[in-house]
């Protein structure tokens, strides 16, 4: 059992997680509660990015419709709350069920295609969900829905205060990181990674790759749904805007910026994204332009994203 | 009379108007090395792709151990014991040689819906994979990335992966393709060690290799097998010489 991280990148990530763990305390000391909000939102997006990374980074399935699951998760809180059902287990169970089913049905169709067709069909399905919620007048349609109370859990699991909600999100993030870490090194994950590089070869080795990829797609959808459930609780106002295709694009940006197919890449990518969005937009209203230029630079020069830069400092034999 | 391990009956494959396989009959006996030779474009790889399931035949029947496997998917045929190597090297490039072979072992061990235990700590799987790497003489390169070893070594890796599946029948599609003479000699040596132990259907261009490895031989011309016999008899068959071997062997 080793205690201290061995590589530069692992040291940075460990430090980052420790900072996240004590962040509410720091923000209360410097009396800046706004940053806790910013961080909470960032970590929710990080969970969504981690889930996208599972299919995009490890599995090579580029989905441009992943924000649909954020919306599904959020409405799995919003719609029961509209009828005064606030039980948190109900919200969580419903989120897992609906996002899992949606991923199973749409994934079964999407995974019959490859490359650009896969991108387009995932986009099409997410737009279907988007316009479905736009047209649901009962639940606010375009205007969205206000959630008056957060999901109710037993006292020790309560998410009622901002700090409690933050730790809820942080715990989900840690569980997701650990789960994905185990998953990609287990037999299942090896099949997913192998299929990304050479699906034909995997089939001739005896793997029915479609089943494995579909299962991976469902797991990813469920995790992203849970991120949506957290976002619904966090914003307490939900609208179809949450699942627009631009949000799906931003999730891809976070994954690629941090380093697709790496465990911590999406986390640091999301952190960078939220930071840039927040601070660039304070400097200039044309921040999207700077953002776009950075994206181009990243694609041209930044092989492996932020994780790639960090691991360049790791010594040769410890990398991997 | 024993039933052959692989029995192909009246196999036909058309791509539009082009006939790639025509009225093809082939059987491979248990324990034999059977080679298929033929000029470029004779339909050798098309044949092997139909046997391993990447291509669906237009008509015909493929039986493996007496079972009709014509409708099986590639993955199901692999699990039934048909292992294929590719003419154009097909391995998982960013993975190490050991990881590649471990995937082959894992594929032969039932379903992979196991989400928790790390394969890096699976001693049995590592041992099985190392055994295959030893058989092709790559054990000292186990931790190298596939993209960084030589072409010849990747060809050996292909064979190691096919072996690691524990197959009943090895389908080797030009294992010597693109190799220098030294590498070819090494591959012939590897394959001759498997001879007698494994049943092999060998598709090969290199005549010296075929003549030294094969027990029996089929000659494929324009998608049709024009002769099947022992190596000696094929060598002296004048039709075959005309169709394929050319002046120098006459």
Interface residues (C-beta under 8 A of the other chain):
Chain A: X182 X183 X185 X186 X187 X188 X189 X190 X191 X193 X194 X197 X198 X200 X201 X202 X203 X204 X205 X206 X207 X208 X209 X212 X215
Chain B: X52 X53 X54 X73 X74 X75 X76 X78 X79 X83 X84 X86 X90 X91 X92 X93 X94 X95 X99 X102 X103 X104 X106 X107 X108 X112 X113 X114 X115 X116 X117 X118 X119 X120 X161 X165
